[in-house]
Amino acid sequence: MTTLSLALNPFSLMMEPELVLQTMERSQQLRRLPRHKLRPLDKPLIPYTSAALASRAAYDAAIDAEDFEDAAESYLN
């Protein structure tokens, strides 16, 4: 009964990571899940247009041009 209550308590699971790994290794449900490798950084799913790249560059330039130290000082004073 105590092992069941430990397995259902998420806080005890944080203290016992080995128990979590053992439980995952024995789980038949996890073994039946379909497995495939995801490589999201291989290529973007949505191709970037030149307009999107220009918009992103303009946004980055605007952020870089801001003076955050002066803004922070004005909030503090």
C-alpha positions as CSV (number, residue, x, y, z in Angstrom):
1,M,0.0,0.0,0.0
2,T,2.8,2.4,0.8
3,T,4.5,1.9,-2.6
4,L,1.1,2.6,-4.3
5,S,0.7,5.8,-2.4
6,L,4.3,6.8,-3.2
7,A,3.8,6.2,-6.9
8,L,0.7,8.3,-6.9
9,N,2.1,11.2,-5.0
10,P,3.9,13.6,-7.4
11,F,6.0,15.2,-4.6
12,S,7.4,11.8,-3.5
13,L,8.2,11.1,-7.2
14,M,10.3,14.2,-7.3
15,M,12.3,12.9,-4.4
16,E,12.7,9.4,-5.9
17,P,13.8,9.8,-9.6
18,E,15.1,6.3,-9.6
19,L,11.7,5.0,-8.8
20,V,10.2,7.0,-11.7
21,L,12.8,5.6,-14.1
22,Q,12.1,2.0,-12.9
23,T,8.4,2.5,-13.3
24,M,8.8,3.9,-16.8
25,E,11.0,1.0,-17.8
26,R,8.4,-1.5,-16.6
27,S,5.4,0.3,-18.1
28,Q,3.7,-1.7,-20.9
29,Q,1.7,1.3,-22.0
30,L,4.9,3.3,-22.6
31,R,6.3,0.5,-24.6
32,R,3.3,0.4,-26.9
33,L,3.6,4.1,-27.8
34,P,4.7,4.7,-31.4
35,R,8.3,5.9,-31.5
36,H,9.9,8.2,-34.0
37,K,12.6,10.7,-34.0
38,L,11.8,14.4,-34.3
39,R,14.4,16.7,-35.7
40,P,12.7,20.1,-35.6
41,L,15.9,22.0,-36.3
42,D,16.6,20.2,-39.6
43,K,14.5,22.7,-41.6
44,P,11.7,25.1,-40.8
45,L,8.2,23.9,-41.3
46,I,7.1,27.3,-42.7
47,P,9.4,28.7,-45.3
48,Y,10.4,32.3,-44.5
49,T,9.6,34.9,-47.1
50,S,11.8,37.9,-47.7
51,A,9.1,40.1,-46.2
52,A,9.0,38.0,-43.0
53,L,12.8,38.1,-42.7
54,A,12.8,41.9,-43.3
55,S,10.1,42.3,-40.6
56,R,12.1,40.2,-38.1
57,A,15.3,42.2,-38.9
58,A,13.4,45.5,-38.3
59,Y,12.0,44.3,-35.0
60,D,15.4,43.1,-33.9
61,A,16.9,46.5,-34.8
62,A,14.2,48.3,-32.9
63,I,14.9,46.2,-29.8
64,D,18.6,46.7,-30.1
65,A,18.2,50.5,-30.5
66,E,16.2,50.9,-27.3
67,D,18.1,52.1,-24.2
68,F,16.8,49.8,-21.5
69,E,19.1,51.2,-18.8
70,D,17.5,54.7,-19.1
71,A,14.0,53.1,-19.1
72,A,14.9,51.1,-15.9
73,E,16.3,54.2,-14.2
74,S,13.1,56.1,-14.9
75,Y,11.1,53.4,-13.3
76,L,13.3,53.4,-10.2
77,N,13.3,57.1,-9.7
